Amino acid sequence: MGISDLYLSIGQKRNISHFANIVRIAKSDNQITPEEIEFLAKVSKKYNISNEQFKDILKFPEKIPTIAHLDCIERIERLYELMVMVKADQHVEEQEVVMLRRIVIGLAFPLNRVDMIVEHSIEMNLNEMDVDSFTDRILKLLKMR
């Protein structure tokens, strides 16, 4: 990424970081399916990721750090999009779960809840659930003792 990246707003840096996390999930099983590419294209538009950034991040997502300074609702919304990517090809691979756990930790979810959050997120049927319903369920998990 070039010198112009120094002038990106913190919001855009967060969006790029999140997009890179989604790409990490897509690449974690060493292949990106057409369904995953379709979802990546949709998310890149949502977050105003340029074609050049898209290509750079697709090649080297590990160069982009995870930015965790988000409020709880934003973190859960990002988790929802990560889960859509995990389930995009209808197969949840172990490598995707490992990467997801790392990203959930990087998003600053409570360490003692990471495994529970990941497991419950994988079990949820996202085809029957919108982001608000997903958020409500994760918030309930976070409030459990």
Salt bridges, closest charged atoms under 4 A:
GLU81 OE1 - HIS18 NE2 2.57
GLU81 OE2 - LYS46 NZ 2.58
ASP115 OD1 - ARG101 NE 2.82
